[in-house]
Amino acid sequence: MVPAAARLEKRYAELRLPVTIVAGAEDQIVDTNSQSGRLHETISESELHVLPGLGHMAHHFAADSMVEAIDEIESAAP
């Protein structure tokens, strides 16, 4: 996964579609600010949602927040 992600990273700034990034504020695997924050800054059409009290697998513990993020991105799509 790491080599593939590294290759794709160079193209993130080319994305011109709505993107929602959801991350846990208490992530112990990756640094939320340097990873998710950097991705958010790179993708001009992105929204960043940092969920307090959650870690790396935030989507397992915040289903309502995930649904809201999906609904948000759907409504932003052309």
mmCIF file of the N, C-alpha and C atoms, coordinates in Angstrom:
data_MODEL
# 
_entry.id   MODEL 
# 
loop_
_atom_site.group_PDB 
_atom_site.id 
_atom_site.type_symbol 
_atom_site.label_atom_id 
_atom_site.label_alt_id 
_atom_site.label_comp_id 
_atom_site.label_asym_id 
_atom_site.label_entity_id 
_atom_site.label_seq_id 
_atom_site.pdbx_PDB_ins_code 
_atom_site.Cartn_x 
_atom_site.Cartn_y 
_atom_site.Cartn_z 
_atom_site.occupancy 
_atom_site.B_iso_or_equiv 
_atom_site.pdbx_formal_charge 
_atom_site.auth_seq_id 
_atom_site.auth_comp_id 
_atom_site.auth_asym_id 
_atom_site.auth_atom_id 
_atom_site.pdbx_PDB_model_num 
ATOM 1   N N  . MET A 1 1  ? 0.816   -1.188 0.000   1.00 0.00 ? 1  MET A N  1 
ATOM 2   C CA . MET A 1 1  ? 0.000   0.000  0.000   1.00 0.00 ? 1  MET A CA 1 
ATOM 3   C C  . MET A 1 1  ? 0.866   1.261  0.000   1.00 0.00 ? 1  MET A C  1 
ATOM 4   N N  . VAL A 1 2  ? 1.947   1.272  0.745   1.00 0.00 ? 2  VAL A N  1 
ATOM 5   C CA . VAL A 1 2  ? 2.755   2.479  0.869   1.00 0.00 ? 2  VAL A CA 1 
ATOM 6   C C  . VAL A 1 2  ? 3.337   2.927  -0.473  1.00 0.00 ? 2  VAL A C  1 
ATOM 7   N N  . PRO A 1 3  ? 3.929   2.037  -1.290  1.00 0.00 ? 3  PRO A N  1 
ATOM 8   C CA . PRO A 1 3  ? 4.443   2.495  -2.582  1.00 0.00 ? 3  PRO A CA 1 
ATOM 9   C C  . PRO A 1 3  ? 3.338   3.054  -3.492  1.00 0.00 ? 3  PRO A C  1 
ATOM 10  N N  . ALA A 1 4  ? 2.182   2.419  -3.513  1.00 0.00 ? 4  ALA A N  1 
ATOM 11  C CA . ALA A 1 4  ? 1.077   2.902  -4.345  1.00 0.00 ? 4  ALA A CA 1 
ATOM 12  C C  . ALA A 1 4  ? 0.599   4.270  -3.863  1.00 0.00 ? 4  ALA A C  1 
ATOM 13  N N  . ALA A 1 5  ? 0.470   4.430  -2.570  1.00 0.00 ? 5  ALA A N  1 
ATOM 14  C CA . ALA A 1 5  ? 0.051   5.719  -2.021  1.00 0.00 ? 5  ALA A CA 1 
ATOM 15  C C  . ALA A 1 5  ? 1.075   6.807  -2.343  1.00 0.00 ? 5  ALA A C  1 
ATOM 16  N N  . ALA A 1 6  ? 2.338   6.469  -2.263  1.00 0.00 ? 6  ALA A N  1 
ATOM 17  C CA . ALA A 1 6  ? 3.390   7.439  -2.565  1.00 0.00 ? 6  ALA A CA 1 
ATOM 18  C C  . ALA A 1 6  ? 3.319   7.890  -4.024  1.00 0.00 ? 6  ALA A C  1 
ATOM 19  N N  . ARG A 1 7  ? 3.032   6.968  -4.926  1.00 0.00 ? 7  ARG A N  1 
ATOM 20  C CA . ARG A 1 7  ? 2.898   7.330  -6.347  1.00 0.00 ? 7  ARG A CA 1 
ATOM 21  C C  . ARG A 1 7  ? 1.694   8.239  -6.565  1.00 0.00 ? 7  ARG A C  1 
ATOM 22  N N  . LEU A 1 8  ? 0.591   7.949  -5.911  1.00 0.00 ? 8  LEU A N  1 
ATOM 23  C CA . LEU A 1 8  ? -0.630  8.737  -6.098  1.00 0.00 ? 8  LEU A CA 1 
ATOM 24  C C  . LEU A 1 8  ? -0.534  10.113 -5.455  1.00 0.00 ? 8  LEU A C  1 
ATOM 25  N N  . GLU A 1 9  ? 0.236   10.227 -4.398  1.00 0.00 ? 9  GLU A N  1 
ATOM 26  C CA . GLU A 1 9  ? 0.353   11.485 -3.662  1.00 0.00 ? 9  GLU A CA 1 
ATOM 27  C C  . GLU A 1 9  ? 0.701   12.655 -4.572  1.00 0.00 ? 9  GLU A C  1 
ATOM 28  N N  . LYS A 1 10 ? 1.507   12.401 -5.572  1.00 0.00 ? 10 LYS A N  1 
ATOM 29  C CA . LYS A 1 10 ? 1.936   13.456 -6.488  1.00 0.00 ? 10 LYS A CA 1 
ATOM 30  C C  . LYS A 1 10 ? 0.782   14.027 -7.305  1.00 0.00 ? 10 LYS A C  1 
ATOM 31  N N  . ARG A 1 11 ? -0.335  13.310 -7.346  1.00 0.00 ? 11 ARG A N  1 
ATOM 32  C CA . ARG A 1 11 ? -1.458  13.746 -8.176  1.00 0.00 ? 11 ARG A CA 1 
ATOM 33  C C  . ARG A 1 11 ? -2.625  14.310 -7.374  1.00 0.00 ? 11 ARG A C  1 
ATOM 34  N N  . TYR A 1 12 ? -2.549  14.290 -6.057  1.00 0.00 ? 12 TYR A N  1 
ATOM 35  C CA . TYR A 1 12 ? -3.662  14.773 -5.227  1.00 0.00 ? 12 TYR A CA 1 
ATOM 36  C C  . TYR A 1 12 ? -4.078  16.198 -5.587  1.00 0.00 ? 12 TYR A C  1 
ATOM 37  N N  . ALA A 1 13 ? -3.134  17.069 -5.838  1.00 0.00 ? 13 ALA A N  1 
ATOM 38  C CA . ALA A 1 13 ? -3.443  18.470 -6.133  1.00 0.00 ? 13 ALA A CA 1 
ATOM 39  C C  . ALA A 1 13 ? -4.214  18.632 -7.434  1.00 0.00 ? 13 ALA A C  1 
ATOM 40  N N  . GLU A 1 14 ? -4.210  17.620 -8.285  1.00 0.00 ? 14 GLU A N  1 
ATOM 41  C CA . GLU A 1 14 ? -4.938  17.679 -9.551  1.00 0.00 ? 14 GLU A CA 1 
ATOM 42  C C  . GLU A 1 14 ? -6.439  17.436 -9.374  1.00 0.00 ? 14 GLU A C  1 
ATOM 43  N N  . LEU A 1 15 ? -6.841  16.911 -8.233  1.00 0.00 ? 15 LEU A N  1 
ATOM 44  C CA . LEU A 1 15 ? -8.248  16.577 -8.021  1.00 0.00 ? 15 LEU A CA 1 
ATOM 45  C C  . LEU A 1 15 ? -9.100  17.837 -8.052  1.00 0.00 ? 15 LEU A C  1 
ATOM 46  N N  . ARG A 1 16 ? -10.168 17.799 -8.830  1.00 0.00 ? 16 ARG A N  1 
ATOM 47  C CA . ARG A 1 16 ? -11.092 18.926 -8.958  1.00 0.00 ? 16 ARG A CA 1 
ATOM 48  C C  . ARG A 1 16 ? -12.521 18.444 -8.724  1.00 0.00 ? 16 ARG A C  1 
ATOM 49  N N  . LEU A 1 17 ? -12.732 17.819 -7.605  1.00 0.00 ? 17 LEU A N  1 
ATOM 50  C CA . LEU A 1 17 ? -14.043 17.322 -7.231  1.00 0.00 ? 17 LEU A CA 1 
ATOM 51  C C  . LEU A 1 17 ? -14.159 17.450 -5.727  1.00 0.00 ? 17 LEU A C  1 
ATOM 52  N N  . PRO A 1 18 ? -15.373 17.453 -5.211  1.00 0.00 ? 18 PRO A N  1 
ATOM 53  C CA . PRO A 1 18 ? -15.532 17.546 -3.758  1.00 0.00 ? 18 PRO A CA 1 
ATOM 54  C C  . PRO A 1 18 ? -14.933 16.323 -3.066  1.00 0.00 ? 18 PRO A C  1 
ATOM 55  N N  . VAL A 1 19 ? -14.161 16.565 -2.032  1.00 0.00 ? 19 VAL A N  1 
ATOM 56  C CA . VAL A 1 19 ? -13.530 15.508 -1.243  1.00 0.00 ? 19 VAL A CA 1 
ATOM 57  C C  . VAL A 1 19 ? -13.757 15.824 0.228   1.00 0.00 ? 19 VAL A C  1 
ATOM 58  N N  . THR A 1 20 ? -14.194 14.839 0.975   1.00 0.00 ? 20 THR A N  1 
ATOM 59  C CA . THR A 1 20 ? -14.326 14.998 2.414   1.00 0.00 ? 20 THR A CA 1 
ATOM 60  C C  . THR A 1 20 ? -13.334 14.070 3.097   1.00 0.00 ? 20 THR A C  1 
ATOM 61  N N  . ILE A 1 21 ? -12.561 14.631 3.995   1.00 0.00 ? 21 ILE A N  1 
ATOM 62  C CA . ILE A 1 21 ? -11.566 13.882 4.758   1.00 0.00 ? 21 ILE A CA 1 
ATOM 63  C C  . ILE A 1 21 ? -12.060 13.826 6.194   1.00 0.00 ? 21 ILE A C  1 
ATOM 64  N N  . VAL A 1 22 ? -12.185 12.617 6.733   1.00 0.00 ? 22 VAL A N  1 
ATOM 65  C CA . VAL A 1 22 ? -12.626 12.439 8.111   1.00 0.00 ? 22 VAL A CA 1 
ATOM 66  C C  . VAL A 1 22 ? -11.511 11.742 8.863   1.00 0.00 ? 22 VAL A C  1 
ATOM 67  N N  . ALA A 1 23 ? -11.113 12.311 9.991   1.00 0.00 ? 23 ALA A N  1 
ATOM 68  C CA . ALA A 1 23 ? -10.014 11.750 10.768  1.00 0.00 ? 23 ALA A CA 1 
ATOM 69  C C  . ALA A 1 23 ? -10.315 11.856 12.254  1.00 0.00 ? 23 ALA A C  1 
ATOM 70  N N  . GLY A 1 24 ? -9.731  10.946 13.000  1.00 0.00 ? 24 GLY A N  1 
ATOM 71  C CA . GLY A 1 24 ? -9.858  10.995 14.452  1.00 0.00 ? 24 GLY A CA 1 
ATOM 72  C C  . GLY A 1 24 ? -8.777  11.879 15.058  1.00 0.00 ? 24 GLY A C  1 
ATOM 73  N N  . ALA A 1 25 ? -9.167  12.738 15.969  1.00 0.00 ? 25 ALA A N  1 
ATOM 74  C CA . ALA A 1 25 ? -8.215  13.652 16.606  1.00 0.00 ? 25 ALA A CA 1 
ATOM 75  C C  . ALA A 1 25 ? -7.194  12.930 17.467  1.00 0.00 ? 25 ALA A C  1 
ATOM 76  N N  . GLU A 1 26 ? -7.550  11.759 17.956  1.00 0.00 ? 26 GLU A N  1 
ATOM 77  C CA . GLU A 1 26 ? -6.663  11.025 18.861  1.00 0.00 ? 26 GLU A CA 1 
ATOM 78  C C  . GLU A 1 26 ? -5.950  9.864  18.156  1.00 0.00 ? 26 GLU A C  1 
ATOM 79  N N  . ASP A 1 27 ? -5.771  9.966  16.854  1.00 0.00 ? 27 ASP A N  1 
ATOM 80  C CA . ASP A 1 27 ? -5.133  8.905  16.067  1.00 0.00 ? 27 ASP A CA 1 
ATOM 81  C C  . ASP A 1 27 ? -3.724  8.629  16.598  1.00 0.00 ? 27 ASP A C  1 
ATOM 82  N N  . GLN A 1 28 ? -3.449  7.382  16.926  1.00 0.00 ? 28 GLN A N  1 
ATOM 83  C CA . GLN A 1 28 ? -2.133  6.974  17.414  1.00 0.00 ? 28 GLN A CA 1 
ATOM 84  C C  . GLN A 1 28 ? -1.285  6.331  16.303  1.00 0.00 ? 28 GLN A C  1 
ATOM 85  N N  . ILE A 1 29 ? -1.869  6.146  15.104  1.00 0.00 ? 29 ILE A N  1 
ATOM 86  C CA . ILE A 1 29 ? -1.171  5.516  13.982  1.00 0.00 ? 29 ILE A CA 1 
ATOM 87  C C  . ILE A 1 29 ? -0.511  6.572  13.098  1.00 0.00 ? 29 ILE A C  1 
ATOM 88  N N  . VAL A 1 30 ? -1.256  7.596  12.759  1.00 0.00 ? 30 VAL A N  1 
ATOM 89  C CA . VAL A 1 30 ? -0.723  8.706  11.967  1.00 0.00 ? 30 VAL A CA 1 
ATOM 90  C C  . VAL A 1 30 ? -1.059  10.017 12.662  1.00 0.00 ? 30 VAL A C  1 
ATOM 91  N N  . ASP A 1 31 ? -0.258  11.023 12.421  1.00 0.00 ? 31 ASP A N  1 
ATOM 92  C CA . ASP A 1 31 ? -0.516  12.341 12.985  1.00 0.00 ? 31 ASP A CA 1 
ATOM 93  C C  . ASP A 1 31 ? -1.601  13.027 12.149  1.00 0.00 ? 31 ASP A C  1 
ATOM 94  N N  . THR A 1 32 ? -2.730  13.275 12.771  1.00 0.00 ? 32 THR A N  1 
ATOM 95  C CA . THR A 1 32 ? -3.881  13.835 12.054  1.00 0.00 ? 32 THR A CA 1 
ATOM 96  C C  . THR A 1 32 ? -3.543  15.166 11.399  1.00 0.00 ? 32 THR A C  1 
ATOM 97  N N  . ASN A 1 33 ? -2.856  16.038 12.114  1.00 0.00 ? 33 ASN A N  1 
ATOM 98  C CA . ASN A 1 33 ? -2.542  17.353 11.545  1.00 0.00 ? 33 ASN A CA 1 
ATOM 99  C C  . ASN A 1 33 ? -1.605  17.258 10.355  1.00 0.00 ? 33 ASN A C  1 
ATOM 100 N N  . SER A 1 34 ? -0.554  16.461 10.481  1.00 0.00 ? 34 SER A N  1 
ATOM 101 C CA . SER A 1 34 ? 0.409   16.425 9.381   1.00 0.00 ? 34 SER A CA 1 
ATOM 102 C C  . SER A 1 34 ? -0.068  15.580 8.209   1.00 0.00 ? 34 SER A C  1 
ATOM 103 N N  . GLN A 1 35 ? -0.899  14.588 8.447   1.00 0.00 ? 35 GLN A N  1 
ATOM 104 C CA . GLN A 1 35 ? -1.377  13.743 7.347   1.00 0.00 ? 35 GLN A CA 1 
ATOM 105 C C  . GLN A 1 35 ? -2.690  14.264 6.765   1.00 0.00 ? 35 GLN A C  1 
ATOM 106 N N  . SER A 1 36 ? -3.734  14.260 7.560   1.00 0.00 ? 36 SER A N  1 
ATOM 107 C CA . SER A 1 36 ? -5.049  14.700 7.065   1.00 0.00 ? 36 SER A CA 1 
ATOM 108 C C  . SER A 1 36 ? -5.044  16.194 6.774   1.00 0.00 ? 36 SER A C  1 
ATOM 109 N N  . GLY A 1 37 ? -4.374  16.961 7.629   1.00 0.00 ? 37 GLY A N  1 
ATOM 110 C CA . GLY A 1 37 ? -4.288  18.405 7.399   1.00 0.00 ? 37 GLY A CA 1 
ATOM 111 C C  . GLY A 1 37 ? -3.559  18.743 6.119   1.00 0.00 ? 37 GLY A C  1 
ATOM 112 N N  . ARG A 1 38 ? -2.462  18.050 5.878   1.00 0.00 ? 38 ARG A N  1 
ATOM 113 C CA . ARG A 1 38 ? -1.691  18.279 4.639   1.00 0.00 ? 38 ARG A CA 1 
ATOM 114 C C  . ARG A 1 38 ? -2.506  17.878 3.410   1.00 0.00 ? 38 ARG A C  1 
ATOM 115 N N  . LEU A 1 39 ? -3.204  16.755 3.505   1.00 0.00 ? 39 LEU A N  1 
ATOM 116 C CA . LEU A 1 39 ? -4.050  16.329 2.393   1.00 0.00 ? 39 LEU A CA 1 
ATOM 117 C C  . LEU A 1 39 ? -5.126  17.365 2.109   1.00 0.00 ? 39 LEU A C  1 
ATOM 118 N N  . HIS A 1 40 ? -5.731  17.872 3.168   1.00 0.00 ? 40 HIS A N  1 
ATOM 119 C CA . HIS A 1 40 ? -6.767  18.906 3.029   1.00 0.00 ? 40 HIS A CA 1 
ATOM 120 C C  . HIS A 1 40 ? -6.207  20.154 2.343   1.00 0.00 ? 40 HIS A C  1 
ATOM 121 N N  . GLU A 1 41 ? -5.015  20.559 2.710   1.00 0.00 ? 41 GLU A N  1 
ATOM 122 C CA . GLU A 1 41 ? -4.402  21.733 2.078   1.00 0.00 ? 41 GLU A CA 1 
ATOM 123 C C  . GLU A 1 41 ? -4.057  21.476 0.618   1.00 0.00 ? 41 GLU A C  1 
ATOM 124 N N  . THR A 1 42 ? -3.727  20.244 0.286   1.00 0.00 ? 42 THR A N  1 
ATOM 125 C CA . THR A 1 42 ? -3.328  19.890 -1.080  1.00 0.00 ? 42 THR A CA 1 
ATOM 126 C C  . THR A 1 42 ? -4.519  19.819 -2.030  1.00 0.00 ? 42 THR A C  1 
ATOM 127 N N  . ILE A 1 43 ? -5.658  19.317 -1.548  1.00 0.00 ? 43 ILE A N  1 
ATOM 128 C CA . ILE A 1 43 ? -6.843  19.157 -2.399  1.00 0.00 ? 43 ILE A CA 1 
ATOM 129 C C  . ILE A 1 43 ? -7.733  20.378 -2.206  1.00 0.00 ? 43 ILE A C  1 
ATOM 130 N N  . SER A 1 44 ? -7.778  21.216 -3.220  1.00 0.00 ? 44 SER A N  1 
ATOM 131 C CA . SER A 1 44 ? -8.453  22.508 -3.085  1.00 0.00 ? 44 SER A CA 1 
ATOM 132 C C  . SER A 1 44 ? -9.948  22.393 -2.795  1.00 0.00 ? 44 SER A C  1 
ATOM 133 N N  . GLU A 1 45 ? -10.588 21.350 -3.248  1.00 0.00 ? 45 GLU A N  1 
ATOM 134 C CA . GLU A 1 45 ? -12.033 21.196 -3.062  1.00 0.00 ? 45 GLU A CA 1 
ATOM 135 C C  . GLU A 1 45 ? -12.385 20.361 -1.824  1.00 0.00 ? 45 GLU A C  1 
ATOM 136 N N  . SER A 1 46 ? -11.449 20.197 -0.901  1.00 0.00 ? 46 SER A N  1 
ATOM 137 C CA . SER A 1 46 ? -11.696 19.288 0.221   1.00 0.00 ? 46 SER A CA 1 
ATOM 138 C C  . SER A 1 46 ? -12.261 19.977 1.453   1.00 0.00 ? 46 SER A C  1 
ATOM 139 N N  . GLU A 1 47 ? -12.939 19.165 2.251   1.00 0.00 ? 47 GLU A N  1 
ATOM 140 C CA . GLU A 1 47 ? -13.413 19.557 3.581   1.00 0.00 ? 47 GLU A CA 1 
ATOM 141 C C  . GLU A 1 47 ? -12.753 18.599 4.561   1.00 0.00 ? 47 GLU A C  1 
ATOM 142 N N  . LEU A 1 48 ? -12.338 19.105 5.704   1.00 0.00 ? 48 LEU A N  1 
ATOM 143 C CA . LEU A 1 48 ? -11.703 18.278 6.716   1.00 0.00 ? 48 LEU A CA 1 
ATOM 144 C C  . LEU A 1 48 ? -12.558 18.268 7.970   1.00 0.00 ? 48 LEU A C  1 
ATOM 145 N N  . HIS A 1 49 ? -12.888 17.069 8.434   1.00 0.00 ? 49 HIS A N  1 
ATOM 146 C CA . HIS A 1 49 ? -13.632 16.889 9.674   1.00 0.00 ? 49 HIS A CA 1 
ATOM 147 C C  . HIS A 1 49 ? -12.752 16.072 10.616  1.00 0.00 ? 49 HIS A C  1 
ATOM 148 N N  . VAL A 1 50 ? -12.332 16.683 11.707  1.00 0.00 ? 50 VAL A N  1 
ATOM 149 C CA . VAL A 1 50 ? -11.530 15.978 12.712  1.00 0.00 ? 50 VAL A CA 1 
ATOM 150 C C  . VAL A 1 50 ? -12.456 15.691 13.892  1.00 0.00 ? 50 VAL A C  1 
ATOM 151 N N  . LEU A 1 51 ? -12.626 14.407 14.175  1.00 0.00 ? 51 LEU A N  1 
ATOM 152 C CA . LEU A 1 51 ? -13.566 13.982 15.205  1.00 0.00 ? 51 LEU A CA 1 
ATOM 153 C C  . LEU A 1 51 ? -12.850 13.826 16.550  1.00 0.00 ? 51 LEU A C  1 
ATOM 154 N N  . PRO A 1 52 ? -13.257 14.615 17.547  1.00 0.00 ? 52 PRO A N  1 
ATOM 155 C CA . PRO A 1 52 ? -12.601 14.552 18.854  1.00 0.00 ? 52 PRO A CA 1 
ATOM 156 C C  . PRO A 1 52 ? -12.843 13.214 19.545  1.00 0.00 ? 52 PRO A C  1 
ATOM 157 N N  . GLY A 1 53 ? -11.830 12.769 20.274  1.00 0.00 ? 53 GLY A N  1 
ATOM 158 C CA . GLY A 1 53 ? -11.959 11.564 21.077  1.00 0.00 ? 53 GLY A CA 1 
ATOM 159 C C  . GLY A 1 53 ? -11.869 10.259 20.311  1.00 0.00 ? 53 GLY A C  1 
ATOM 160 N N  . LEU A 1 54 ? -11.643 10.328 19.009  1.00 0.00 ? 54 LEU A N  1 
ATOM 161 C CA . LEU A 1 54 ? -11.569 9.114  18.198  1.00 0.00 ? 54 LEU A CA 1 
ATOM 162 C C  . LEU A 1 54 ? -10.180 8.948  17.614  1.00 0.00 ? 54 LEU A C  1 
ATOM 163 N N  . GLY A 1 55 ? -9.839  7.696  17.322  1.00 0.00 ? 55 GLY A N  1 
ATOM 164 C CA . GLY A 1 55 ? -8.521  7.380  16.795  1.00 0.00 ? 55 GLY A CA 1 
ATOM 165 C C  . GLY A 1 55 ? -8.542  7.030  15.326  1.00 0.00 ? 55 GLY A C  1 
ATOM 166 N N  . HIS A 1 56 ? -7.622  6.148  14.950  1.00 0.00 ? 56 HIS A N  1 
ATOM 167 C CA . HIS A 1 56 ? -7.358  5.815  13.551  1.00 0.00 ? 56 HIS A CA 1 
ATOM 168 C C  . HIS A 1 56 ? -8.570  5.219  12.825  1.00 0.00 ? 56 HIS A C  1 
ATOM 169 N N  . MET A 1 57 ? -9.371  4.437  13.492  1.00 0.00 ? 57 MET A N  1 
ATOM 170 C CA . MET A 1 57 ? -10.512 3.776  12.859  1.00 0.00 ? 57 MET A CA 1 
ATOM 171 C C  . MET A 1 57 ? -11.814 4.506  13.210  1.00 0.00 ? 57 MET A C  1 
ATOM 172 N N  . ALA A 1 58 ? -11.797 5.823  13.090  1.00 0.00 ? 58 ALA A N  1 
ATOM 173 C CA . ALA A 1 58 ? -12.936 6.654  13.484  1.00 0.00 ? 58 ALA A CA 1 
ATOM 174 C C  . ALA A 1 58 ? -14.233 6.210  12.817  1.00 0.00 ? 58 ALA A C  1 
ATOM 175 N N  . HIS A 1 59 ? -14.146 5.728  11.589  1.00 0.00 ? 59 HIS A N  1 
ATOM 176 C CA . HIS A 1 59 ? -15.350 5.330  10.861  1.00 0.00 ? 59 HIS A CA 1 
ATOM 177 C C  . HIS A 1 59 ? -16.078 4.168  11.539  1.00 0.00 ? 59 HIS A C  1 
ATOM 178 N N  . HIS A 1 60 ? -15.378 3.395  12.357  1.00 0.00 ? 60 HIS A N  1 
ATOM 179 C CA . HIS A 1 60 ? -16.025 2.291  13.066  1.00 0.00 ? 60 HIS A CA 1 
ATOM 180 C C  . HIS A 1 60 ? -16.834 2.776  14.265  1.00 0.00 ? 60 HIS A C  1 
ATOM 181 N N  . PHE A 1 61 ? -16.511 3.951  14.766  1.00 0.00 ? 61 PHE A N  1 
ATOM 182 C CA . PHE A 1 61 ? -17.113 4.436  16.002  1.00 0.00 ? 61 PHE A CA 1 
ATOM 183 C C  . PHE A 1 61 ? -17.976 5.678  15.822  1.00 0.00 ? 61 PHE A C  1 
ATOM 184 N N  . ALA A 1 62 ? -18.027 6.212  14.637  1.00 0.00 ? 62 ALA A N  1 
ATOM 185 C CA . ALA A 1 62 ? -18.785 7.441  14.404  1.00 0.00 ? 62 ALA A CA 1 
ATOM 186 C C  . ALA A 1 62 ? -19.589 7.323  13.111  1.00 0.00 ? 62 ALA A C  1 
ATOM 187 N N  . ALA A 1 63 ? -20.439 6.313  13.063  1.00 0.00 ? 63 ALA A N  1 
ATOM 188 C CA . ALA A 1 63 ? -21.222 6.061  11.848  1.00 0.00 ? 63 ALA A CA 1 
ATOM 189 C C  . ALA A 1 63 ? -22.054 7.279  11.456  1.00 0.00 ? 63 ALA A C  1 
ATOM 190 N N  . ASP A 1 64 ? -22.638 7.954  12.421  1.00 0.00 ? 64 ASP A N  1 
ATOM 191 C CA . ASP A 1 64 ? -23.449 9.135  12.108  1.00 0.00 ? 64 ASP A CA 1 
ATOM 192 C C  . ASP A 1 64 ? -22.610 10.224 11.434  1.00 0.00 ? 64 ASP A C  1 
ATOM 193 N N  . SER A 1 65 ? -21.397 10.417 11.921  1.00 0.00 ? 65 SER A N  1 
ATOM 194 C CA . SER A 1 65 ? -20.508 11.416 11.313  1.00 0.00 ? 65 SER A CA 1 
ATOM 195 C C  . SER A 1 65 ? -20.118 11.019 9.898   1.00 0.00 ? 65 SER A C  1 
ATOM 196 N N  . MET A 1 66 ? -19.938 9.728  9.664   1.00 0.00 ? 66 MET A N  1 
ATOM 197 C CA . MET A 1 66 ? -19.601 9.248  8.321   1.00 0.00 ? 66 MET A CA 1 
ATOM 198 C C  . MET A 1 66 ? -20.773 9.493  7.360   1.00 0.00 ? 66 MET A C  1 
ATOM 199 N N  . VAL A 1 67 ? -21.976 9.197  7.812   1.00 0.00 ? 67 VAL A N  1 
ATOM 200 C CA . VAL A 1 67 ? -23.161 9.415  6.979   1.00 0.00 ? 67 VAL A CA 1 
ATOM 201 C C  . VAL A 1 67 ? -23.312 10.901 6.672   1.00 0.00 ? 67 VAL A C  1 
ATOM 202 N N  . GLU A 1 68 ? -23.098 11.753 7.660   1.00 0.00 ? 68 GLU A N  1 
ATOM 203 C CA . GLU A 1 68 ? -23.173 13.197 7.440   1.00 0.00 ? 68 GLU A CA 1 
ATOM 204 C C  . GLU A 1 68 ? -22.140 13.649 6.412   1.00 0.00 ? 68 GLU A C  1 
ATOM 205 N N  . ALA A 1 69 ? -20.926 13.107 6.504   1.00 0.00 ? 69 ALA A N  1 
ATOM 206 C CA . ALA A 1 69 ? -19.873 13.472 5.559   1.00 0.00 ? 69 ALA A CA 1 
ATOM 207 C C  . ALA A 1 69 ? -20.232 13.017 4.147   1.00 0.00 ? 69 ALA A C  1 
ATOM 208 N N  . ILE A 1 70 ? -20.805 11.826 4.022   1.00 0.00 ? 70 ILE A N  1 
ATOM 209 C CA . ILE A 1 70 ? -21.237 11.327 2.712   1.00 0.00 ? 70 ILE A CA 1 
ATOM 210 C C  . ILE A 1 70 ? -22.364 12.192 2.162   1.00 0.00 ? 70 ILE A C  1 
ATOM 211 N N  . ASP A 1 71 ? -23.320 12.523 3.000   1.00 0.00 ? 71 ASP A N  1 
ATOM 212 C CA . ASP A 1 71 ? -24.426 13.390 2.560   1.00 0.00 ? 71 ASP A CA 1 
ATOM 213 C C  . ASP A 1 71 ? -23.910 14.761 2.136   1.00 0.00 ? 71 ASP A C  1 
ATOM 214 N N  . GLU A 1 72 ? -22.953 15.282 2.872   1.00 0.00 ? 72 GLU A N  1 
ATOM 215 C CA . GLU A 1 72 ? -22.373 16.588 2.554   1.00 0.00 ? 72 GLU A CA 1 
ATOM 216 C C  . GLU A 1 72 ? -21.689 16.555 1.187   1.00 0.00 ? 72 GLU A C  1 
ATOM 217 N N  . ILE A 1 73 ? -20.903 15.521 0.962   1.00 0.00 ? 73 ILE A N  1 
ATOM 218 C CA . ILE A 1 73 ? -20.167 15.441 -0.308  1.00 0.00 ? 73 ILE A CA 1 
ATOM 219 C C  . ILE A 1 73 ? -21.133 15.202 -1.480  1.00 0.00 ? 73 ILE A C  1 
ATOM 220 N N  . GLU A 1 74 ? -22.187 14.452 -1.223  1.00 0.00 ? 74 GLU A N  1 
ATOM 221 C CA . GLU A 1 74 ? -23.182 14.218 -2.269  1.00 0.00 ? 74 GLU A CA 1 
ATOM 222 C C  . GLU A 1 74 ? -23.874 15.522 -2.660  1.00 0.00 ? 74 GLU A C  1 
ATOM 223 N N  . SER A 1 75 ? -24.215 16.326 -1.674  1.00 0.00 ? 75 SER A N  1 
ATOM 224 C CA . SER A 1 75 ? -24.904 17.574 -1.984  1.00 0.00 ? 75 SER A CA 1 
ATOM 225 C C  . SER A 1 75 ? -23.981 18.585 -2.659  1.00 0.00 ? 75 SER A C  1 
ATOM 226 N N  . ALA A 1 76 ? -22.666 18.445 -2.479  1.00 0.00 ? 76 ALA A N  1 
ATOM 227 C CA . ALA A 1 76 ? -21.718 19.353 -3.100  1.00 0.00 ? 76 ALA A CA 1 
ATOM 228 C C  . ALA A 1 76 ? -21.365 18.946 -4.536  1.00 0.00 ? 76 ALA A C  1 
ATOM 229 N N  . ALA A 1 77 ? -21.643 17.689 -4.873  1.00 0.00 ? 77 ALA A N  1 
ATOM 230 C CA . ALA A 1 77 ? -21.284 17.201 -6.209  1.00 0.00 ? 77 ALA A CA 1 
ATOM 231 C C  . ALA A 1 77 ? -22.184 17.823 -7.269  1.00 0.00 ? 77 ALA A C  1 
ATOM 232 N N  . PRO A 1 78 ? -21.613 18.082 -8.435  1.00 0.00 ? 78 PRO A N  1 
ATOM 233 C CA . PRO A 1 78 ? -22.437 18.652 -9.521  1.00 0.00 ? 78 PRO A CA 1 
ATOM 234 C C  . PRO A 1 78 ? -23.485 17.677 -10.022 1.00 0.00 ? 78 PRO A C  1 
# 
